[in-house]
Amino acid sequence: MSDNISFDLTEQLLTKRVRCDYGLLQQEIMKLRKQNILNELEVLRLTGLSVIFENQEIIAYRVVTAFKDRKIINIMVVSKTQSGKTGSMCATIKQYLEDTSNLIPIENIYIITGLSSCEWKEQTKERMPESIKSRVFHRCELPNTFVDEIKNKKNVLIIMDEIQVAAQKGQTIYKAFSNAGLLNKSKLYENDIKILEYTATPDGTIYDLMKWNDASTKILAVPGDTYISSYDLLQMRRVKQYKELCGYDKKTGEVNEEVFENIQEIKNDIDNYNNPLYHIIRTKNSQQQDLTIQNFKKIFNVDTYNFIRYDRESEIEDINKMLIIKPERHTFIFIKEMLRCAKTLKKKFIGILYDRYSKNPDDTTIIQGLVGRDTGYDNNGISICYTNINSIERYEKLWNSKFEDATIKWNSKTTKYTNGILSGKNTFNDPNDYDGFSVASDDSDEIKEPVIKKFKTQEEAKEYYNKELKEIMKGRGPNKIKPNNDGYYEATIRSNKKVYRCDEIKSERRQGLTENNYRFYPCYEVVNDKSTLQWWFIHY
């Protein structure tokens, strides 16, 4: 057999990835190089630099099994913050290479991210086998180095981390894929390209990827038993609603007095700690960081507290080198544009984490922010995080629905919420931008189905309105409905006021409904059984 690569002509229909056929000499070289990587992974395990755990093995098995279906081009693994994505990547590489049905040149395995972060690159390389380190690329290396290397290669595995970053059409990942010839379904099949995406917050990329039909799939990575999530922290009452800490009014030139009450709340928490700790405060940019620090110094005595800045101009190269040392007194670390997604913190001596307040928070920024840095397997049990609680609750709902409940309003750069439905917006996963995909338009003449949310009590329904619809509807929400003399709740439809069955309400679900209003009805599964009462919230 020739050493030149050839292709199995029976697979030229391009309905699946075409398997590369290698000569005997090439196969022998690839097997030796494969063994080198497996040995390197074992060394990483023995030295403790990259230990693979059971749940990561399970994730890897699911990925490798999914890629056996040669129709699959792209797999998205959704893994909660700090739950071990890098370990899962190592486990996947290991299992993929150990599978004798997979033969791949080591130089065709890439790990990339849309993050512009040398810190991410060094942290990832540290945990990867030596043979792969030279193909770990972050954002600034994608347009040239990555594109030049991967262009025209066949039988490639691209592992992407933090895919929610730079994910929009026209941004770095999209441009790199376009220049590398990866925005073509037939070429992806012909060249046997396998893409594996990792993220905790998929945003719109997951909704666009699911339009690939049988060419893609998603996997939710279940964390290990001792994992602490942001929702776990909330349930432990260790998450509080964040507030304004700067409060500078440009018109008056003064600071809102409420800010000092908010900072006093932090002091009350710190006073409950038995030992000095580090307290991380994310500030606004430029002059507002200085003003925030001044505000803190009016509440906290500069003689008994330390104040440190951590930003791109500071002399701190790695914050963890500081955090592993027990502080002699309570120390504030004021951060600016640092400690976003992918950064792992040493948590043993962390007390308060306070994210930057925003009136209209980006849900992804919140989940990937300081509360995300406080999640994982090494939480110290005493930290308190101030952040946006609604974002945590929405994320938990999305996770529990396997990111399939499109009625949950999620605010991010790559999602849109139209007529009560969540969808992707201009992401590099949108098959409309790939040649060879047949994708139905979102615009349709069909009658749109309204969203029906069911609740046990009026109070639960009102809470849903306040969290999800108030900004859109611009109103106070439903008024409280009182029962009739027999103790039943009535609704009025088409001027007909009576006790309604649920199936009757469903048949009338569009009555009087527009894109700018809602309908709120009590109804009963069994009309003469009060225990079957439900409260239906209907909107587009």
C-alpha positions in Angstrom: 0.0 0.0 0.0 1.3 3.5 -0.8 2.3 5.9 2.0 0.2 8.6 0.3 -3.2 9.4 1.8 -6.2 8.2 -0.3 -9.9 8.1 0.3 -12.5 5.4 0.4 -14.5 6.1 -2.7 -17.6 4.5 -1.3 -18.0 7.5 1.0 -17.9 10.2 -1.7 -21.6 10.9 -1.3 -20.5 13.3 1.5 -23.3 12.5 3.8 -20.7 11.7 6.5 -17.1 12.4 7.3 -14.7 10.7 4.9 -12.2 8.4 6.6 -8.5 8.9 5.7 -6.6 5.8 4.6 -3.0 5.9 5.7 -0.1 3.8 4.5 1.6 1.3 6.7 4.6 3.5 7.4 2.4 6.4 8.4 0.3 4.2 10.6 3.4 3.0 12.5 4.7 6.5 13.0 1.2 7.7 14.2 1.0 4.8 16.7 4.4 5.6 18.2 3.5 9.3 18.5 0.1 8.3 20.0 1.9 6.3 22.7 4.1 9.3 23.4 1.0 11.4 24.2 -0.5 8.6 26.4 2.7 8.4 28.3 2.8 12.2 28.8 -0.8 12.1 30.1 0.2 9.4 32.6 3.1 11.6 33.7 0.7 14.5 34.2 -1.5 12.2 36.3 1.3 10.9 38.5 2.7 14.4 39.1 -0.8 15.7 39.9 -0.7 18.4 37.2 -3.6 16.9 35.3 -5.6 14.3 37.1 -8.6 12.8 35.2 -11.6 12.0 37.4 -14.5 9.5 36.9 -17.1 12.1 35.7 -14.6 13.4 33.2 -14.0 9.8 31.9 -17.8 9.5 31.4 -17.9 12.8 29.5 -15.0 11.7 27.3 -16.7 8.4 26.6 -19.8 10.1 25.5 -17.9 12.4 23.2 -15.8 9.6 21.6 -18.9 7.5 21.2 -20.8 10.4 19.5 -17.9 10.9 17.0 -18.2 7.3 15.9 -21.3 8.5 14.1 -19.5 9.9 11.1 -22.5 12.2 10.3 -21.5 14.2 13.4 -19.2 17.2 12.8 -19.7 19.3 15.9 -20.3 18.3 19.5 -21.0 20.9 22.2 -20.2 19.9 25.8 -21.9 22.2 28.4 -20.0 22.0 31.6 -20.7 24.2 34.7 -18.1 26.7 35.7 -15.0 25.2 37.4 -16.3 21.7 37.0 -13.2 20.4 35.2 -13.4 21.2 31.5 -9.7 20.9 30.9 -9.6 17.5 32.6 -12.5 16.5 30.3 -10.5 17.6 27.3 -7.5 15.5 28.4 -9.8 12.5 29.1 -11.3 12.9 25.6 -7.9 13.1 23.9 -6.8 10.0 25.9 -9.9 7.9 25.1 -9.9 9.0 21.4 -6.3 7.9 21.0 -6.9 4.6 22.9 -9.7 3.7 20.6 -8.0 1.5 17.9 -10.7 2.6 15.4 -9.4 6.2 15.6 -6.1 7.0 13.8 -5.2 10.6 13.8 -1.9 12.5 13.4 -0.9 14.2 16.7 -0.2 17.4 14.8 -3.9 17.5 13.8 -5.2 18.0 17.4 -5.8 21.6 18.3 -7.1 23.4 21.4 -8.3 27.0 20.7 -10.4 29.7 22.3 -11.9 33.1 21.4 -10.5 34.4 24.7 -7.6 36.9 24.3 -5.8 35.6 27.4 -2.2 34.6 27.7 -3.2 33.4 31.2 -5.7 30.9 29.7 -3.1 29.7 27.2 -0.4 29.1 29.9 -3.0 27.5 32.3 -4.2 25.2 29.5 -0.7 24.2 28.3 0.3 23.4 31.8 -2.3 20.7 32.0 -1.8 19.3 28.5 0.6 16.7 27.1 3.9 18.1 25.8 3.1 16.9 22.3 0.0 19.2 22.1 1.2 22.3 23.8 2.4 24.0 20.6 -1.1 23.8 19.2 -2.9 25.6 22.0 -4.0 28.9 20.6 -5.9 31.9 22.0 -7.7 34.7 20.1 -4.8 36.7 18.6 -3.2 33.5 17.2 -6.3 32.3 15.4 -6.3 34.6 12.3 -2.8 33.7 11.2 -1.0 30.9 13.0 -4.0 28.6 13.4 -5.5 29.3 10.0 -2.1 28.7 8.3 -1.6 25.4 10.1 -5.1 23.9 9.7 -5.8 25.0 6.1 -6.1 22.0 3.8 -5.5 19.5 6.6 -7.6 16.3 6.8 -8.6 14.2 9.8 -8.5 17.0 12.4 -9.9 17.4 15.9 -10.5 21.0 17.0 -11.2 21.4 20.7 -12.7 24.8 21.5 -12.9 26.3 25.0 -15.1 29.1 26.2 -16.9 29.2 22.9 -19.3 32.0 24.1 -16.4 34.5 23.7 -15.9 36.3 20.3 -18.7 34.0 19.1 -20.6 36.5 16.8 -20.6 36.5 13.1 -17.7 38.7 11.9 -15.6 38.2 15.0 -12.4 36.3 15.3 -13.6 32.7 15.4 -16.0 33.2 12.4 -13.2 34.9 10.4 -10.7 32.2 11.2 -13.1 29.5 10.2 -14.0 31.3 7.0 -10.3 31.8 6.1 -9.5 28.2 6.9 -12.3 26.9 4.7 -14.3 25.5 7.6 -17.6 27.2 6.7 -18.6 24.5 4.2 -20.4 21.3 5.2 -19.1 19.3 2.3 -15.5 20.3 3.0 -16.0 19.4 6.7 -17.2 16.0 5.7 -14.5 15.5 2.9 -11.7 16.5 5.2 -13.0 14.6 8.3 -13.1 17.7 10.5 -14.3 17.1 14.1 -15.2 20.1 16.2 -15.6 19.8 20.0 -17.0 22.9 21.8 -16.8 23.5 25.6 -18.6 26.1 27.6 -20.5 26.7 30.8 -22.7 29.4 29.1 -23.5 28.4 25.5 -25.8 31.4 25.0 -27.0 31.6 21.4 -24.4 29.2 20.0 -26.3 26.1 21.3 -29.5 27.2 19.6 -27.8 27.7 16.3 -25.8 24.5 16.6 -29.0 22.5 17.1 -30.1 23.6 13.7 -27.3 21.3 12.3 -29.7 18.4 12.8 -27.9 15.1 12.5 -24.5 16.8 12.0 -24.3 18.0 15.6 -25.2 17.0 19.1 -24.9 18.4 22.7 -23.8 16.8 25.9 -24.5 18.1 29.4 -21.5 17.2 31.6 -22.6 16.2 35.1 -20.1 17.4 37.7 -18.5 15.2 40.4 -20.3 14.6 43.7 -18.4 17.3 45.7 -19.0 20.0 43.1 -20.5 23.3 44.4 -22.4 25.3 41.8 -23.5 28.9 41.9 -27.0 27.7 42.6 -25.7 25.6 45.5 -24.1 28.7 46.9 -27.4 30.5 46.6 -29.2 27.7 48.4 -26.6 27.9 51.2 -27.5 31.6 51.6 -24.0 32.6 50.5 -25.1 34.7 47.6 -26.5 38.2 48.0 -27.9 40.7 45.6 -25.2 43.1 44.5 -25.6 46.9 44.6 -23.9 50.1 43.5 -20.6 50.7 45.2 -19.4 53.8 43.2 -22.5 55.9 43.1 -20.9 59.0 41.5 -23.4 61.4 40.0 -21.8 63.4 37.2 -24.5 66.1 37.3 -24.0 66.9 41.0 -20.4 65.8 41.4 -21.4 63.9 44.6 -21.7 60.3 45.7 -25.1 58.8 46.5 -25.3 58.2 50.2 -26.9 54.8 49.6 -23.5 53.5 48.5 -22.1 53.8 52.0 -25.0 51.7 53.3 -24.1 49.1 50.7 -20.5 49.1 51.7 -21.5 48.9 55.4 -23.4 45.7 54.5 -20.0 44.2 53.4 -18.4 45.3 56.6 -21.1 43.5 58.6 -20.2 40.3 56.8 -16.5 40.8 57.3 -17.0 41.4 61.0 -18.4 37.9 61.3 -15.2 36.3 60.1 -12.9 34.9 62.7 -9.7 35.4 60.7 -8.4 37.9 58.2 -9.3 37.1 54.6 -9.0 38.4 51.0 -12.0 40.3 49.7 -12.3 40.7 45.9 -14.2 43.7 44.6 -14.8 44.2 40.9 -14.9 47.9 40.1 -15.9 50.1 37.1 -13.2 51.4 34.9 -11.0 54.5 34.9 -11.8 57.2 37.5 -14.7 55.2 38.9 -12.3 52.6 40.3 -10.6 55.4 42.3 -13.9 56.7 43.6 -15.0 53.2 44.7 -11.8 52.7 46.6 -12.3 56.1 48.3 -15.8 55.1 49.3 -14.4 51.9 50.9 -11.8 53.9 52.8 -14.6 56.0 54.4 -16.0 52.8 55.9 -12.9 50.7 56.5 -10.0 52.1 58.4 -6.8 52.3 56.2 -4.7 51.5 59.3 -6.4 48.1 59.9 -7.2 47.0 56.3 -5.0 46.5 53.2 -6.1 48.0 49.8 -4.6 46.5 46.6 -5.3 47.1 43.0 -5.3 44.2 40.4 -5.6 45.2 36.8 -3.5 45.0 33.6 -1.3 47.8 34.8 -0.6 46.3 38.3 2.6 44.4 39.2 0.7 41.3 40.2 1.5 38.6 37.6 -0.5 35.8 39.1 -3.1 36.6 41.8 -3.0 33.0 43.1 0.5 33.5 44.3 -0.9 36.0 46.7 -4.1 34.1 47.6 -2.3 31.0 48.8 -0.6 33.1 51.6 -2.8 33.6 54.7 -3.2 37.4 55.1 -2.2 39.1 58.3 -5.2 41.4 58.1 -8.3 41.8 56.0 -7.2 42.7 52.5 -9.3 44.2 49.7 -8.3 43.4 46.1 -9.9 45.8 43.7 -10.0 44.3 40.3 -10.6 45.9 36.9 -11.3 43.7 33.8 -9.7 40.6 35.4 -10.8 37.2 36.7 -13.4 36.5 34.0 -14.1 33.0 32.6 -11.5 30.3 32.6 -9.5 31.6 35.6 -9.2 29.2 38.5 -8.8 30.9 41.9 -7.2 29.5 45.1 -10.1 29.9 47.4 -8.9 28.9 50.9 -8.5 32.5 52.2 -11.3 34.2 50.2 -14.1 36.0 52.1 -16.2 38.4 50.1 -16.5 38.4 46.3 -18.4 41.4 44.9 -19.1 41.7 41.2 -19.6 45.1 39.4 -23.2 46.3 39.6 -25.2 46.8 36.4 -28.8 47.9 36.0 -29.1 45.6 33.0 -26.8 42.7 33.7 -25.5 40.3 31.0 -26.5 36.9 32.4 -23.4 35.2 31.0 -21.1 37.8 32.5 -22.6 37.1 35.9 -22.3 33.3 35.7 -18.8 33.5 34.4 -17.9 36.3 36.8 -16.9 36.1 40.5 -19.6 33.7 41.5 -18.3 31.4 38.7 -14.8 31.7 40.1 -16.1 30.7 43.5 -17.6 27.4 42.2 -15.9 24.1 41.9 -14.6 21.3 44.1 -12.5 23.4 46.5 -15.0 26.0 47.9 -13.9 27.0 51.4 -17.4 26.9 52.9 -17.3 30.5 54.2 -17.1 32.8 51.1 -20.0 35.2 50.3 -20.6 36.4 46.8 -22.6 39.5 45.9 -23.9 39.2 42.3 -27.2 39.2 40.3 -29.4 36.5 41.8 -31.8 36.3 38.9 -29.0 35.3 36.6 -28.2 32.3 38.8 -31.8 31.2 39.0 -32.3 31.5 35.2 -29.1 29.5 34.6 -30.3 26.7 36.8 -33.6 26.6 34.9 -31.8 26.4 31.6 -29.5 23.7 32.9 -32.4 21.6 34.3 -34.2 21.9 30.9 -31.0 20.8 29.1 -31.0 24.3 27.5 -34.2 23.3 25.7 -36.7 25.6 27.5 -36.8 28.5 25.0 -39.3 30.5 27.2 -36.5 31.5 29.6 -35.3 35.0 29.0 -31.5 34.9 28.9 -29.6 38.1 28.3 -26.3 37.7 26.4 -24.5 39.1 23.3 -25.6 36.1 21.2 -29.2 35.5 22.2 -32.4 37.3 21.4 -35.8 37.0 23.1 -38.6 37.6 20.7 -42.3 36.9 21.3 -41.3 35.1 24.5 -38.9 32.7 22.7 -35.2 32.5 23.2 -33.0 31.9 20.1 -29.4 32.4 18.8 -28.3 35.7 17.3 -25.4 36.0 14.7 -23.2 33.2 16.1 -20.4 31.4 14.2 -22.5 28.2 14.7 -25.4 29.5 12.6 -25.7 27.0 9.7 -27.1 29.8 7.5 -23.5 30.9 7.2 -22.2 27.5 6.1 -22.4 26.3 2.5 -24.3 23.0 2.2 -26.8 23.4 5.0 -30.5 23.6 4.2 -32.1 25.7 7.0 -35.6 26.9 7.3 -36.1 30.6 7.8 -37.2 31.7 11.2 -39.8 33.9 9.5 -43.0 32.1 8.8 -46.6 32.7 7.9 -47.7 30.1 10.4 -49.7 31.2 13.5 -47.2 31.5 16.4 -47.9 29.5 19.5 -48.0 31.5 22.7 -46.1 30.5 25.7 -48.2 28.9 28.5 -46.6 28.9 32.0 -48.5 27.1 34.7 -48.3 27.9 38.4 -49.8 26.6 41.7 -50.4 30.0 43.2 -51.0 33.6 42.1 -47.9 34.7 44.0 -45.7 32.4 41.9 -47.2 33.8 38.7 -46.7 37.4 39.8 -43.0 36.5 40.7 -42.6 35.1 37.2 -44.0 38.3 35.7 -41.7 40.5 37.7 -38.6 38.5 36.8 -39.2 37.7 33.1 -41.8 40.1 31.6 -42.0 43.3 33.5 -39.4 45.1 31.4 -41.1 44.0 28.2 -44.8 44.6 29.3 -44.1 47.9 31.1 -46.8 47.3 33.7 -47.4 46.1 37.2 -48.5 42.6 36.3 -51.7 40.8 37.1 -54.0 42.0 39.8 -54.9 39.6 42.6 -58.1 37.5 41.8 -60.5 36.7 44.6 -62.6 33.5 44.8 -66.4 33.5 44.3 -68.8 32.7 47.1 -68.3 29.0 46.5 -64.6 29.3 46.9 -63.8 28.9 43.1 -61.8 31.2 41.0 -63.4 32.5 37.8 -62.1 33.9 34.6 -63.6 36.1 31.9 -63.2 35.3 28.2 -65.3 37.0 25.5 -67.4 38.6 28.3 -68.2 35.1 29.6 -67.3 35.0 33.3 -67.3 31.5 34.8 -65.1 28.7 36.3 -63.0 27.3 33.4 -61.5 24.0 32.8 -57.8 23.9 31.7 -58.7 22.5 28.3 -61.1 25.4 27.7 -58.5 27.9 28.5 -56.1 26.2 26.1 -58.6 26.4 23.3 -58.9 30.1 23.9 -55.2 30.7 24.5 -54.9 33.3 21.6 -58.0 35.3 22.5 -57.1 39.0 22.9 -53.4 38.2 22.9 -50.9 40.4 21.1 -47.1 40.6 21.2 -47.3 43.4 23.8 -49.7 41.9 26.4 -50.5 38.8 28.3 -53.4 36.8 29.7 -53.7 35.5 33.2 -56.4 32.9 34.0 -57.3 30.5 36.8 -58.5 27.1 35.6 -59.2 23.6 36.9 -58.2 20.2 35.6 -61.4 18.9 37.1 -64.0 21.7 37.3 -65.6 20.6 40.6 -62.3 19.7 42.4 -60.7 22.8 44.0 -57.4 20.9 44.5 -56.8 20.8 40.7 -56.6 24.7 40.5 -53.9 26.0 38.2 -52.9 29.6 37.3 -52.0 30.0 33.6 -49.8 32.9 32.4 -50.1 33.2 28.6 -48.0 35.5 26.4 -45.9 35.5 23.1 
